[in-house]
């Protein structure tokens, strides 16, 4: 069994909740933000833009491998509150 970081568990719960909402009939376009790897750094994007809204100084390699994998895929978030919570959980600066 692969060891997951606390953040990976939190993100999995957020993603599961988002999936359940989409399956339950909620609009899938409700997701507004994507936190992902960009040029070796962590960046926050609006789903509708190619340019990052913010780029963070925290090295990608300082995170748990499972968290890095999620960031490479892109973590979709609905609100700024979710963005703030995830950035704090990851220890991103």
PyMOL Python script that loads the backbone (N, CA, C, O; Angstrom):
from pymol import cmd

cmd.read_pdbstr("""\
ATOM      1  N   UNK A   1       0.845  -1.181   0.000  1.00  0.00           N
ATOM      2  CA  UNK A   1       0.000   0.000   0.000  1.00  0.00           C
ATOM      3  C   UNK A   1       0.885   1.237   0.000  1.00  0.00           C
ATOM      4  O   UNK A   1       1.850   1.311   0.760  1.00  0.00           O
ATOM      5  N   UNK A   2       0.565   2.203  -0.843  1.00  0.00           N
ATOM      6  CA  UNK A   2       1.357   3.418  -0.958  1.00  0.00           C
ATOM      7  C   UNK A   2       1.029   4.369   0.174  1.00  0.00           C
ATOM      8  O   UNK A   2      -0.138   4.548   0.526  1.00  0.00           O
ATOM      9  N   UNK A   3       2.053   4.979   0.743  1.00  0.00           N
ATOM     10  CA  UNK A   3       1.866   5.920   1.836  1.00  0.00           C
ATOM     11  C   UNK A   3       1.460   7.278   1.260  1.00  0.00           C
ATOM     12  O   UNK A   3       2.128   7.804   0.370  1.00  0.00           O
ATOM     13  N   UNK A   4       0.372   7.835   1.767  1.00  0.00           N
ATOM     14  CA  UNK A   4      -0.105   9.129   1.317  1.00  0.00           C
ATOM     15  C   UNK A   4       0.126  10.169   2.388  1.00  0.00           C
ATOM     16  O   UNK A   4       0.011   9.869   3.576  1.00  0.00           O
ATOM     17  N   UNK A   5       0.450  11.384   1.993  1.00  0.00           N
ATOM     18  CA  UNK A   5       0.572  12.492   2.910  1.00  0.00           C
ATOM     19  C   UNK A   5      -0.814  12.947   3.342  1.00  0.00           C
ATOM     20  O   UNK A   5      -1.810  12.633   2.691  1.00  0.00           O
ATOM     21  N   UNK A   6      -0.870  13.678   4.429  1.00  0.00           N
ATOM     22  CA  UNK A   6      -2.146  14.199   4.938  1.00  0.00           C
ATOM     23  C   UNK A   6      -2.832  15.029   3.874  1.00  0.00           C
ATOM     24  O   UNK A   6      -4.051  14.954   3.717  1.00  0.00           O
ATOM     25  N   UNK A   7      -2.069  15.814   3.146  1.00  0.00           N
ATOM     26  CA  UNK A   7      -2.652  16.663   2.115  1.00  0.00           C
ATOM     27  C   UNK A   7      -3.300  15.826   1.029  1.00  0.00           C
ATOM     28  O   UNK A   7      -4.367  16.181   0.529  1.00  0.00           O
ATOM     29  N   UNK A   8      -2.673  14.720   0.658  1.00  0.00           N
ATOM     30  CA  UNK A   8      -3.246  13.850  -0.373  1.00  0.00           C
ATOM     31  C   UNK A   8      -4.595  13.315   0.073  1.00  0.00           C
ATOM     32  O   UNK A   8      -5.516  13.191  -0.736  1.00  0.00           O
ATOM     33  N   UNK A   9      -4.716  12.999   1.349  1.00  0.00           N
ATOM     34  CA  UNK A   9      -5.988  12.507   1.874  1.00  0.00           C
ATOM     35  C   UNK A   9      -7.036  13.615   1.825  1.00  0.00           C
ATOM     36  O   UNK A   9      -8.181  13.368   1.447  1.00  0.00           O
ATOM     37  N   UNK A  10      -6.653  14.835   2.204  1.00  0.00           N
ATOM     38  CA  UNK A  10      -7.582  15.963   2.180  1.00  0.00           C
ATOM     39  C   UNK A  10      -8.026  16.246   0.751  1.00  0.00           C
ATOM     40  O   UNK A  10      -9.213  16.435   0.488  1.00  0.00           O
ATOM     41  N   UNK A  11      -7.061  16.275  -0.173  1.00  0.00           N
ATOM     42  CA  UNK A  11      -7.388  16.544  -1.571  1.00  0.00           C
ATOM     43  C   UNK A  11      -8.288  15.451  -2.125  1.00  0.00           C
ATOM     44  O   UNK A  11      -9.229  15.736  -2.865  1.00  0.00           O
ATOM     45  N   UNK A  12      -8.007  14.209  -1.773  1.00  0.00           N
ATOM     46  CA  UNK A  12      -8.856  13.112  -2.235  1.00  0.00           C
ATOM     47  C   UNK A  12     -10.287  13.306  -1.749  1.00  0.00           C
ATOM     48  O   UNK A  12     -11.234  13.052  -2.493  1.00  0.00           O
ATOM     49  N   UNK A  13     -10.449  13.750  -0.516  1.00  0.00           N
ATOM     50  CA  UNK A  13     -11.788  13.985   0.025  1.00  0.00           C
ATOM     51  C   UNK A  13     -12.472  15.123  -0.722  1.00  0.00           C
ATOM     52  O   UNK A  13     -13.662  15.036  -1.021  1.00  0.00           O
ATOM     53  N   UNK A  14     -11.731  16.193  -1.028  1.00  0.00           N
ATOM     54  CA  UNK A  14     -12.298  17.314  -1.778  1.00  0.00           C
ATOM     55  C   UNK A  14     -12.709  16.856  -3.167  1.00  0.00           C
ATOM     56  O   UNK A  14     -13.795  17.185  -3.645  1.00  0.00           O
ATOM     57  N   UNK A  15     -11.823  16.087  -3.816  1.00  0.00           N
ATOM     58  CA  UNK A  15     -12.112  15.621  -5.165  1.00  0.00           C
ATOM     59  C   UNK A  15     -13.305  14.672  -5.158  1.00  0.00           C
ATOM     60  O   UNK A  15     -14.136  14.716  -6.066  1.00  0.00           O
ATOM     61  N   UNK A  16     -13.398  13.813  -4.142  1.00  0.00           N
ATOM     62  CA  UNK A  16     -14.534  12.893  -4.034  1.00  0.00           C
ATOM     63  C   UNK A  16     -15.829  13.676  -3.861  1.00  0.00           C
ATOM     64  O   UNK A  16     -16.836  13.383  -4.506  1.00  0.00           O
ATOM     65  N   UNK A  17     -15.791  14.673  -2.983  1.00  0.00           N
ATOM     66  CA  UNK A  17     -16.972  15.498  -2.751  1.00  0.00           C
ATOM     67  C   UNK A  17     -17.387  16.202  -4.037  1.00  0.00           C
ATOM     68  O   UNK A  17     -18.576  16.275  -4.346  1.00  0.00           O
ATOM     69  N   UNK A  18     -16.416  16.720  -4.788  1.00  0.00           N
ATOM     70  CA  UNK A  18     -16.719  17.387  -6.054  1.00  0.00           C
ATOM     71  C   UNK A  18     -17.345  16.408  -7.035  1.00  0.00           C
ATOM     72  O   UNK A  18     -18.288  16.752  -7.747  1.00  0.00           O
ATOM     73  N   UNK A  19     -16.822  15.193  -7.073  1.00  0.00           N
ATOM     74  CA  UNK A  19     -17.342  14.175  -7.985  1.00  0.00           C
ATOM     75  C   UNK A  19     -18.776  13.800  -7.604  1.00  0.00           C
ATOM     76  O   UNK A  19     -19.635  13.665  -8.476  1.00  0.00           O
ATOM     77  N   UNK A  20     -19.031  13.635  -6.322  1.00  0.00           N
ATOM     78  CA  UNK A  20     -20.371  13.282  -5.867  1.00  0.00           C
ATOM     79  C   UNK A  20     -21.343  14.393  -6.238  1.00  0.00           C
ATOM     80  O   UNK A  20     -22.463  14.114  -6.666  1.00  0.00           O
ATOM     81  N   UNK A  21     -20.929  15.657  -6.079  1.00  0.00           N
ATOM     82  CA  UNK A  21     -21.799  16.777  -6.435  1.00  0.00           C
ATOM     83  C   UNK A  21     -22.100  16.761  -7.923  1.00  0.00           C
ATOM     84  O   UNK A  21     -23.234  17.009  -8.331  1.00  0.00           O
ATOM     85  N   UNK A  22     -21.088  16.469  -8.741  1.00  0.00           N
ATOM     86  CA  UNK A  22     -21.289  16.427 -10.193  1.00  0.00           C
ATOM     87  C   UNK A  22     -22.233  15.289 -10.569  1.00  0.00           C
ATOM     88  O   UNK A  22     -23.109  15.457 -11.417  1.00  0.00           O
ATOM     89  N   UNK A  23     -22.053  14.136  -9.937  1.00  0.00           N
ATOM     90  CA  UNK A  23     -22.915  12.993 -10.224  1.00  0.00           C
ATOM     91  C   UNK A  23     -24.337  13.283  -9.764  1.00  0.00           C
ATOM     92  O   UNK A  23     -25.301  12.842 -10.390  1.00  0.00           O
ATOM     93  N   UNK A  24     -24.464  14.024  -8.674  1.00  0.00           N
ATOM     94  CA  UNK A  24     -25.772  14.330  -8.124  1.00  0.00           C
ATOM     95  C   UNK A  24     -26.532  15.383  -8.911  1.00  0.00           C
ATOM     96  O   UNK A  24     -27.658  15.721  -8.547  1.00  0.00           O
ATOM     97  N   UNK A  25     -25.942  15.917  -9.992  1.00  0.00           N
ATOM     98  CA  UNK A  25     -26.655  16.858 -10.835  1.00  0.00           C
ATOM     99  C   UNK A  25     -26.128  18.279 -10.757  1.00  0.00           C
ATOM    100  O   UNK A  25     -26.600  19.136 -11.503  1.00  0.00           O
ATOM    101  N   UNK A  26     -25.171  18.564  -9.888  1.00  0.00           N
ATOM    102  CA  UNK A  26     -24.618  19.913  -9.807  1.00  0.00           C
ATOM    103  C   UNK A  26     -23.803  20.193 -11.060  1.00  0.00           C
ATOM    104  O   UNK A  26     -23.280  19.266 -11.679  1.00  0.00           O
ATOM    105  N   UNK A  27     -23.693  21.430 -11.429  1.00  0.00           N
ATOM    106  CA  UNK A  27     -22.937  21.810 -12.625  1.00  0.00           C
ATOM    107  C   UNK A  27     -21.460  21.526 -12.418  1.00  0.00           C
ATOM    108  O   UNK A  27     -20.869  21.915 -11.410  1.00  0.00           O
ATOM    109  N   UNK A  28     -20.881  20.845 -13.384  1.00  0.00           N
ATOM    110  CA  UNK A  28     -19.470  20.505 -13.287  1.00  0.00           C
ATOM    111  C   UNK A  28     -18.586  21.715 -13.489  1.00  0.00           C
ATOM    112  O   UNK A  28     -17.426  21.697 -13.076  1.00  0.00           O
ATOM    113  N   UNK A  29     -19.094  22.770 -14.110  1.00  0.00           N
ATOM    114  CA  UNK A  29     -18.288  23.961 -14.350  1.00  0.00           C
ATOM    115  C   UNK A  29     -18.185  24.846 -13.114  1.00  0.00           C
ATOM    116  O   UNK A  29     -17.683  25.966 -13.207  1.00  0.00           O
ATOM    117  N   UNK A  30     -18.653  24.369 -11.948  1.00  0.00           N
ATOM    118  CA  UNK A  30     -18.558  25.123 -10.710  1.00  0.00           C
ATOM    119  C   UNK A  30     -17.114  25.235 -10.230  1.00  0.00           C
ATOM    120  O   UNK A  30     -16.811  26.110  -9.419  1.00  0.00           O
ATOM    121  N   UNK A  31     -16.223  24.382 -10.703  1.00  0.00           N
ATOM    122  CA  UNK A  31     -14.819  24.437 -10.309  1.00  0.00           C
ATOM    123  C   UNK A  31     -14.192  25.663 -10.953  1.00  0.00           C
ATOM    124  O   UNK A  31     -14.296  25.867 -12.163  1.00  0.00           O
ATOM    125  N   UNK A  32     -13.546  26.468 -10.137  1.00  0.00           N
ATOM    126  CA  UNK A  32     -13.011  27.738 -10.619  1.00  0.00           C
ATOM    127  C   UNK A  32     -11.495  27.787 -10.684  1.00  0.00           C
ATOM    128  O   UNK A  32     -10.941  28.524 -11.500  1.00  0.00           O
ATOM    129  N   UNK A  33     -10.804  27.015  -9.839  1.00  0.00           N
ATOM    130  CA  UNK A  33      -9.359  27.130  -9.721  1.00  0.00           C
ATOM    131  C   UNK A  33      -8.677  25.777  -9.903  1.00  0.00           C
ATOM    132  O   UNK A  33      -9.261  24.723  -9.651  1.00  0.00           O
ATOM    133  N   UNK A  34      -7.416  25.840 -10.352  1.00  0.00           N
ATOM    134  CA  UNK A  34      -6.595  24.640 -10.460  1.00  0.00           C
ATOM    135  C   UNK A  34      -5.224  24.966  -9.876  1.00  0.00           C
ATOM    136  O   UNK A  34      -4.559  25.902 -10.321  1.00  0.00           O
ATOM    137  N   UNK A  35      -4.810  24.195  -8.886  1.00  0.00           N
ATOM    138  CA  UNK A  35      -3.468  24.309  -8.316  1.00  0.00           C
ATOM    139  C   UNK A  35      -2.650  23.205  -8.942  1.00  0.00           C
ATOM    140  O   UNK A  35      -2.993  22.029  -8.820  1.00  0.00           O
ATOM    141  N   UNK A  36      -1.551  23.575  -9.622  1.00  0.00           N
ATOM    142  CA  UNK A  36      -0.768  22.558 -10.313  1.00  0.00           C
ATOM    143  C   UNK A  36       0.675  22.997 -10.486  1.00  0.00           C
ATOM    144  O   UNK A  36       1.039  24.147 -10.245  1.00  0.00           O
ATOM    145  N   UNK A  37       1.479  22.036 -10.914  1.00  0.00           N
ATOM    146  CA  UNK A  37       2.884  22.291 -11.222  1.00  0.00           C
ATOM    147  C   UNK A  37       2.960  23.106 -12.505  1.00  0.00           C
ATOM    148  O   UNK A  37       2.232  22.862 -13.467  1.00  0.00           O
ATOM    149  N   UNK A  38       3.860  24.081 -12.489  1.00  0.00           N
ATOM    150  CA  UNK A  38       4.047  24.940 -13.663  1.00  0.00           C
ATOM    151  C   UNK A  38       5.510  25.365 -13.719  1.00  0.00           C
ATOM    152  O   UNK A  38       5.966  26.173 -12.910  1.00  0.00           O
ATOM    153  N   UNK A  39       6.227  24.818 -14.671  1.00  0.00           N
ATOM    154  CA  UNK A  39       7.635  25.175 -14.817  1.00  0.00           C
ATOM    155  C   UNK A  39       8.482  24.840 -13.600  1.00  0.00           C
ATOM    156  O   UNK A  39       9.408  25.577 -13.263  1.00  0.00           O
ATOM    157  N   UNK A  40       8.169  23.730 -12.938  1.00  0.00           N
ATOM    158  CA  UNK A  40       8.933  23.310 -11.769  1.00  0.00           C
ATOM    159  C   UNK A  40       8.496  23.974 -10.471  1.00  0.00           C
ATOM    160  O   UNK A  40       9.057  23.685  -9.414  1.00  0.00           O
ATOM    161  N   UNK A  41       7.521  24.846 -10.529  1.00  0.00           N
ATOM    162  CA  UNK A  41       7.000  25.509  -9.332  1.00  0.00           C
ATOM    163  C   UNK A  41       5.512  25.172  -9.184  1.00  0.00           C
ATOM    164  O   UNK A  41       4.912  24.535 -10.050  1.00  0.00           O
ATOM    165  N   UNK A  42       4.946  25.608  -8.085  1.00  0.00           N
ATOM    166  CA  UNK A  42       3.523  25.416  -7.836  1.00  0.00           C
ATOM    167  C   UNK A  42       2.819  26.708  -8.227  1.00  0.00           C
ATOM    168  O   UNK A  42       3.242  27.795  -7.832  1.00  0.00           O
ATOM    169  N   UNK A  43       1.746  26.589  -9.001  1.00  0.00           N
ATOM    170  CA  UNK A  43       1.029  27.774  -9.455  1.00  0.00           C
ATOM    171  C   UNK A  43      -0.475  27.562  -9.342  1.00  0.00           C
ATOM    172  O   UNK A  43      -0.975  26.439  -9.409  1.00  0.00           O
ATOM    173  N   UNK A  44      -1.175  28.671  -9.169  1.00  0.00           N
ATOM    174  CA  UNK A  44      -2.630  28.669  -9.109  1.00  0.00           C
ATOM    175  C   UNK A  44      -3.164  29.283 -10.395  1.00  0.00           C
ATOM    176  O   UNK A  44      -2.740  30.361 -10.811  1.00  0.00           O
ATOM    177  N   UNK A  45      -4.102  28.575 -11.017  1.00  0.00           N
ATOM    178  CA  UNK A  45      -4.700  29.027 -12.263  1.00  0.00           C
ATOM    179  C   UNK A  45      -6.202  29.147 -12.098  1.00  0.00           C
ATOM    180  O   UNK A  45      -6.808  28.437 -11.296  1.00  0.00           O
ATOM    181  N   UNK A  46      -6.794  30.044 -12.856  1.00  0.00           N
ATOM    182  CA  UNK A  46      -8.226  30.014 -13.072  1.00  0.00           C
ATOM    183  C   UNK A  46      -8.430  28.958 -14.140  1.00  0.00           C
ATOM    184  O   UNK A  46      -7.579  28.798 -15.015  1.00  0.00           O
ATOM    185  N   UNK A  47      -9.525  28.244 -14.090  1.00  0.00           N
ATOM    186  CA  UNK A  47      -9.773  27.209 -15.097  1.00  0.00           C
ATOM    187  C   UNK A  47      -9.832  27.781 -16.506  1.00  0.00           C
ATOM    188  O   UNK A  47      -9.610  27.064 -17.481  1.00  0.00           O
ATOM    189  N   UNK A  48     -10.124  29.043 -16.610  1.00  0.00           N
ATOM    190  CA  UNK A  48     -10.346  29.638 -17.928  1.00  0.00           C
ATOM    191  C   UNK A  48      -9.147  30.415 -18.460  1.00  0.00           C
ATOM    192  O   UNK A  48      -9.257  31.070 -19.497  1.00  0.00           O
ATOM    193  N   UNK A  49      -7.996  30.359 -17.770  1.00  0.00           N
ATOM    194  CA  UNK A  49      -6.830  31.097 -18.239  1.00  0.00           C
ATOM    195  C   UNK A  49      -5.608  30.189 -18.330  1.00  0.00           C
ATOM    196  O   UNK A  49      -5.502  29.181 -17.631  1.00  0.00           O
ATOM    197  N   UNK A  50      -4.708  30.568 -19.194  1.00  0.00           N
ATOM    198  CA  UNK A  50      -3.452  29.832 -19.346  1.00  0.00           C
ATOM    199  C   UNK A  50      -2.347  30.428 -18.468  1.00  0.00           C
ATOM    200  O   UNK A  50      -1.388  29.737 -18.125  1.00  0.00           O
ATOM    201  N   UNK A  51      -2.480  31.698 -18.109  1.00  0.00           N
ATOM    202  CA  UNK A  51      -1.497  32.367 -17.269  1.00  0.00           C
ATOM    203  C   UNK A  51      -1.852  32.163 -15.796  1.00  0.00           C
ATOM    204  O   UNK A  51      -3.018  32.275 -15.419  1.00  0.00           O
ATOM    205  N   UNK A  52      -0.845  31.863 -14.956  1.00  0.00           N
ATOM    206  CA  UNK A  52      -1.138  31.645 -13.528  1.00  0.00           C
ATOM    207  C   UNK A  52      -1.597  32.917 -12.832  1.00  0.00           C
ATOM    208  O   UNK A  52      -1.162  34.022 -13.156  1.00  0.00           O
ATOM    209  N   UNK A  53      -2.489  32.729 -11.866  1.00  0.00           N
ATOM    210  CA  UNK A  53      -2.918  33.828 -11.006  1.00  0.00           C
ATOM    211  C   UNK A  53      -1.855  34.116  -9.953  1.00  0.00           C
ATOM    212  O   UNK A  53      -1.683  35.255  -9.519  1.00  0.00           O
ATOM    213  N   UNK A  54      -1.137  33.051  -9.545  1.00  0.00           N
ATOM    214  CA  UNK A  54      -0.074  33.166  -8.542  1.00  0.00           C
ATOM    215  C   UNK A  54       0.919  32.032  -8.756  1.00  0.00           C
ATOM    216  O   UNK A  54       0.549  30.926  -9.151  1.00  0.00           O
ATOM    217  N   UNK A  55       2.201  32.330  -8.485  1.00  0.00           N
ATOM    218  CA  UNK A  55       3.252  31.318  -8.531  1.00  0.00           C
ATOM    219  C   UNK A  55       3.927  31.352  -7.167  1.00  0.00           C
ATOM    220  O   UNK A  55       4.269  32.424  -6.667  1.00  0.00           O
ATOM    221  N   UNK A  56       4.121  30.177  -6.562  1.00  0.00           N
ATOM    222  CA  UNK A  56       4.632  30.084  -5.201  1.00  0.00           C
ATOM    223  C   UNK A  56       6.096  29.653  -5.196  1.00  0.00           C
ATOM    224  O   UNK A  56       6.553  28.953  -6.100  1.00  0.00           O
ATOM    225  N   UNK A  57       6.827  30.085  -4.161  1.00  0.00           N
ATOM    226  CA  UNK A  57       8.260  29.815  -4.060  1.00  0.00           C
ATOM    227  C   UNK A  57       8.598  28.440  -3.484  1.00  0.00           C
ATOM    228  O   UNK A  57       9.726  27.970  -3.637  1.00  0.00           O
ATOM    229  N   UNK A  58       7.647  27.795  -2.831  1.00  0.00           N
ATOM    230  CA  UNK A  58       7.900  26.495  -2.213  1.00  0.00           C
ATOM    231  C   UNK A  58       8.337  25.492  -3.283  1.00  0.00           C
ATOM    232  O   UNK A  58       7.626  25.291  -4.268  1.00  0.00           O
ATOM    233  N   UNK A  59       9.514  24.854  -3.096  1.00  0.00           N
ATOM    234  CA  UNK A  59       9.969  23.868  -4.083  1.00  0.00           C
ATOM    235  C   UNK A  59       9.025  22.663  -4.130  1.00  0.00           C
ATOM    236  O   UNK A  59       8.599  22.146  -3.097  1.00  0.00           O
ATOM    237  N   UNK A  60       8.720  22.242  -5.323  1.00  0.00           N
ATOM    238  CA  UNK A  60       7.845  21.092  -5.521  1.00  0.00           C
ATOM    239  C   UNK A  60       8.407  19.864  -4.795  1.00  0.00           C
ATOM    240  O   UNK A  60       7.650  19.086  -4.214  1.00  0.00           O
ATOM    241  N   UNK A  61       9.727  19.693  -4.829  1.00  0.00           N
ATOM    242  CA  UNK A  61      10.381  18.537  -4.224  1.00  0.00           C
ATOM    243  C   UNK A  61      10.301  18.484  -2.710  1.00  0.00           C
ATOM    244  O   UNK A  61      10.648  17.465  -2.114  1.00  0.00           O
ATOM    245  N   UNK A  62       9.848  19.566  -2.070  1.00  0.00           N
ATOM    246  CA  UNK A  62       9.746  19.569  -0.607  1.00  0.00           C
ATOM    247  C   UNK A  62       8.444  18.937  -0.117  1.00  0.00           C
ATOM    248  O   UNK A  62       8.240  18.793   1.088  1.00  0.00           O
ATOM    249  N   UNK A  63       7.569  18.564  -1.038  1.00  0.00           N
ATOM    250  CA  UNK A  63       6.274  17.979  -0.682  1.00  0.00           C
ATOM    251  C   UNK A  63       6.324  16.457  -0.719  1.00  0.00           C
ATOM    252  O   UNK A  63       7.266  15.874  -1.256  1.00  0.00           O
ATOM    253  N   UNK A  64       5.317  15.822  -0.151  1.00  0.00           N
ATOM    254  CA  UNK A  64       5.199  14.367  -0.225  1.00  0.00           C
ATOM    255  C   UNK A  64       5.055  13.936  -1.690  1.00  0.00           C
ATOM    256  O   UNK A  64       4.434  14.645  -2.483  1.00  0.00           O
ATOM    257  N   UNK A  65       5.617  12.791  -2.050  1.00  0.00           N
ATOM    258  CA  UNK A  65       5.494  12.316  -3.435  1.00  0.00           C
ATOM    259  C   UNK A  65       4.049  12.222  -3.923  1.00  0.00           C
ATOM    260  O   UNK A  65       3.770  12.546  -5.078  1.00  0.00           O
ATOM    261  N   UNK A  66       3.137  11.788  -3.072  1.00  0.00           N
ATOM    262  CA  UNK A  66       1.728  11.693  -3.469  1.00  0.00           C
ATOM    263  C   UNK A  66       1.153  13.083  -3.759  1.00  0.00           C
ATOM    264  O   UNK A  66       0.348  13.240  -4.677  1.00  0.00           O
ATOM    265  N   UNK A  67       1.560  14.086  -2.985  1.00  0.00           N
ATOM    266  CA  UNK A  67       1.091  15.456  -3.212  1.00  0.00           C
ATOM    267  C   UNK A  67       1.660  16.008  -4.514  1.00  0.00           C
ATOM    268  O   UNK A  67       0.967  16.711  -5.250  1.00  0.00           O
ATOM    269  N   UNK A  68       2.914  15.691  -4.796  1.00  0.00           N
ATOM    270  CA  UNK A  68       3.543  16.126  -6.044  1.00  0.00           C
ATOM    271  C   UNK A  68       2.791  15.538  -7.231  1.00  0.00           C
ATOM    272  O   UNK A  68       2.530  16.230  -8.215  1.00  0.00           O
ATOM    273  N   UNK A  69       2.448  14.265  -7.133  1.00  0.00           N
ATOM    274  CA  UNK A  69       1.712  13.598  -8.213  1.00  0.00           C
ATOM    275  C   UNK A  69       0.369  14.284  -8.450  1.00  0.00           C
ATOM    276  O   UNK A  69      -0.018  14.501  -9.598  1.00  0.00           O
ATOM    277  N   UNK A  70      -0.345  14.627  -7.379  1.00  0.00           N
ATOM    278  CA  UNK A  70      -1.627  15.316  -7.509  1.00  0.00           C
ATOM    279  C   UNK A  70      -1.448  16.685  -8.162  1.00  0.00           C
ATOM    280  O   UNK A  70      -2.258  17.090  -8.996  1.00  0.00           O
ATOM    281  N   UNK A  71      -0.387  17.394  -7.780  1.00  0.00           N
ATOM    282  CA  UNK A  71      -0.143  18.711  -8.360  1.00  0.00           C
ATOM    283  C   UNK A  71       0.224  18.612  -9.837  1.00  0.00           C
ATOM    284  O   UNK A  71      -0.122  19.498 -10.619  1.00  0.00           O
ATOM    285  N   UNK A  72       0.902  17.575 -10.217  1.00  0.00           N
ATOM    286  CA  UNK A  72       1.227  17.396 -11.634  1.00  0.00           C
ATOM    287  C   UNK A  72      -0.031  17.140 -12.454  1.00  0.00           C
ATOM    288  O   UNK A  72      -0.111  17.546 -13.613  1.00  0.00           O
ATOM    289  N   UNK A  73      -1.008  16.473 -11.860  1.00  0.00           N
ATOM    290  CA  UNK A  73      -2.294  16.232 -12.538  1.00  0.00           C
ATOM    291  C   UNK A  73      -3.184  17.466 -12.491  1.00  0.00           C
ATOM    292  O   UNK A  73      -4.014  17.673 -13.376  1.00  0.00           O
ATOM    293  N   UNK A  74      -3.010  18.280 -11.461  1.00  0.00           N
ATOM    294  CA  UNK A  74      -3.826  19.469 -11.253  1.00  0.00           C
ATOM    295  C   UNK A  74      -4.919  19.191 -10.238  1.00  0.00           C
ATOM    296  O   UNK A  74      -5.685  18.240 -10.391  1.00  0.00           O
ATOM    297  N   UNK A  75      -4.994  20.001  -9.218  1.00  0.00           N
ATOM    298  CA  UNK A  75      -5.993  19.855  -8.166  1.00  0.00           C
ATOM    299  C   UNK A  75      -7.060  20.921  -8.401  1.00  0.00           C
ATOM    300  O   UNK A  75      -6.781  22.118  -8.337  1.00  0.00           O
ATOM    301  N   UNK A  76      -8.265  20.476  -8.669  1.00  0.00           N
ATOM    302  CA  UNK A  76      -9.372  21.380  -8.983  1.00  0.00           C
ATOM    303  C   UNK A  76     -10.079  21.787  -7.688  1.00  0.00           C
ATOM    304  O   UNK A  76     -10.403  20.945  -6.850  1.00  0.00           O
ATOM    305  N   UNK A  77     -10.312  23.099  -7.542  1.00  0.00           N
ATOM    306  CA  UNK A  77     -10.924  23.644  -6.339  1.00  0.00           C
ATOM    307  C   UNK A  77     -12.043  24.607  -6.727  1.00  0.00           C
ATOM    308  O   UNK A  77     -11.954  25.304  -7.738  1.00  0.00           O
ATOM    309  N   UNK A  78     -13.087  24.637  -5.917  1.00  0.00           N
ATOM    310  CA  UNK A  78     -14.263  25.448  -6.245  1.00  0.00           C
ATOM    311  C   UNK A  78     -14.193  26.874  -5.722  1.00  0.00           C
ATOM    312  O   UNK A  78     -14.671  27.797  -6.381  1.00  0.00           O
ATOM    313  N   UNK A  79     -13.604  27.066  -4.544  1.00  0.00           N
ATOM    314  CA  UNK A  79     -13.647  28.389  -3.916  1.00  0.00           C
ATOM    315  C   UNK A  79     -12.264  28.830  -3.471  1.00  0.00           C
ATOM    316  O   UNK A  79     -11.336  28.027  -3.375  1.00  0.00           O
ATOM    317  N   UNK A  80     -12.149  30.111  -3.205  1.00  0.00           N
ATOM    318  CA  UNK A  80     -10.885  30.644  -2.668  1.00  0.00           C
ATOM    319  C   UNK A  80     -10.621  30.074  -1.271  1.00  0.00           C
ATOM    320  O   UNK A  80      -9.466  29.914  -0.878  1.00  0.00           O
ATOM    321  N   UNK A  81     -11.664  29.771  -0.534  1.00  0.00           N
ATOM    322  CA  UNK A  81     -11.498  29.165   0.791  1.00  0.00           C
ATOM    323  C   UNK A  81     -10.802  27.809   0.654  1.00  0.00           C
ATOM    324  O   UNK A  81      -9.881  27.509   1.414  1.00  0.00           O
ATOM    325  N   UNK A  82     -11.233  26.990  -0.307  1.00  0.00           N
ATOM    326  CA  UNK A  82     -10.581  25.702  -0.543  1.00  0.00           C
ATOM    327  C   UNK A  82      -9.136  25.898  -0.977  1.00  0.00           C
ATOM    328  O   UNK A  82      -8.253  25.150  -0.556  1.00  0.00           O
ATOM    329  N   UNK A  83      -8.889  26.900  -1.819  1.00  0.00           N
ATOM    330  CA  UNK A  83      -7.521  27.203  -2.269  1.00  0.00           C
ATOM    331  C   UNK A  83      -6.658  27.560  -1.068  1.00  0.00           C
ATOM    332  O   UNK A  83      -5.568  27.014  -0.897  1.00  0.00           O
ATOM    333  N   UNK A  84      -7.141  28.469  -0.242  1.00  0.00           N
ATOM    334  CA  UNK A  84      -6.386  28.910   0.932  1.00  0.00           C
ATOM    335  C   UNK A  84      -6.103  27.748   1.879  1.00  0.00           C
ATOM    336  O   UNK A  84      -4.988  27.606   2.380  1.00  0.00           O
ATOM    337  N   UNK A  85      -7.111  26.923   2.120  1.00  0.00           N
ATOM    338  CA  UNK A  85      -6.950  25.776   3.028  1.00  0.00           C
ATOM    339  C   UNK A  85      -5.902  24.807   2.489  1.00  0.00           C
ATOM    340  O   UNK A  85      -5.054  24.330   3.243  1.00  0.00           O
ATOM    341  N   UNK A  86      -5.953  24.513   1.199  1.00  0.00           N
ATOM    342  CA  UNK A  86      -4.998  23.567   0.615  1.00  0.00           C
ATOM    343  C   UNK A  86      -3.581  24.143   0.627  1.00  0.00           C
ATOM    344  O   UNK A  86      -2.628  23.424   0.926  1.00  0.00           O
ATOM    345  N   UNK A  87      -3.433  25.414   0.312  1.00  0.00           N
ATOM    346  CA  UNK A  87      -2.108  26.043   0.332  1.00  0.00           C
ATOM    347  C   UNK A  87      -1.530  25.984   1.740  1.00  0.00           C
ATOM    348  O   UNK A  87      -0.341  25.714   1.907  1.00  0.00           O
ATOM    349  N   UNK A  88      -2.348  26.231   2.745  1.00  0.00           N
ATOM    350  CA  UNK A  88      -1.893  26.150   4.135  1.00  0.00           C
ATOM    351  C   UNK A  88      -1.526  24.717   4.496  1.00  0.00           C
ATOM    352  O   UNK A  88      -0.498  24.485   5.132  1.00  0.00           O
ATOM    353  N   UNK A  89      -2.360  23.743   4.096  1.00  0.00           N
ATOM    354  CA  UNK A  89      -2.094  22.335   4.407  1.00  0.00           C
ATOM    355  C   UNK A  89      -0.793  21.850   3.766  1.00  0.00           C
ATOM    356  O   UNK A  89      -0.051  21.064   4.355  1.00  0.00           O
ATOM    357  N   UNK A  90      -0.532  22.332   2.551  1.00  0.00           N
ATOM    358  CA  UNK A  90       0.694  21.932   1.853  1.00  0.00           C
ATOM    359  C   UNK A  90       1.919  22.675   2.379  1.00  0.00           C
ATOM    360  O   UNK A  90       3.052  22.259   2.137  1.00  0.00           O
ATOM    361  N   UNK A  91       1.694  23.766   3.094  1.00  0.00           N
ATOM    362  CA  UNK A  91       2.814  24.582   3.582  1.00  0.00           C
ATOM    363  C   UNK A  91       3.456  25.381   2.455  1.00  0.00           C
ATOM    364  O   UNK A  91       4.660  25.636   2.480  1.00  0.00           O
ATOM    365  N   UNK A  92       2.666  25.771   1.479  1.00  0.00           N
ATOM    366  CA  UNK A  92       3.165  26.522   0.326  1.00  0.00           C
ATOM    367  C   UNK A  92       3.292  27.988   0.681  1.00  0.00           C
ATOM    368  O   UNK A  92       2.414  28.576   1.311  1.00  0.00           O
ATOM    369  N   UNK A  93       4.409  28.566   0.260  1.00  0.00           N
ATOM    370  CA  UNK A  93       4.644  30.005   0.483  1.00  0.00           C
ATOM    371  C   UNK A  93       4.944  30.679  -0.826  1.00  0.00           C
ATOM    372  O   UNK A  93       5.171  31.888  -0.860  1.00  0.00           O
TER     373      UNK A  93
END
""", "prot")
cmd.dss("prot")
cmd.show_as("cartoon", "prot")
cmd.util.cbc("prot")
cmd.orient("prot")
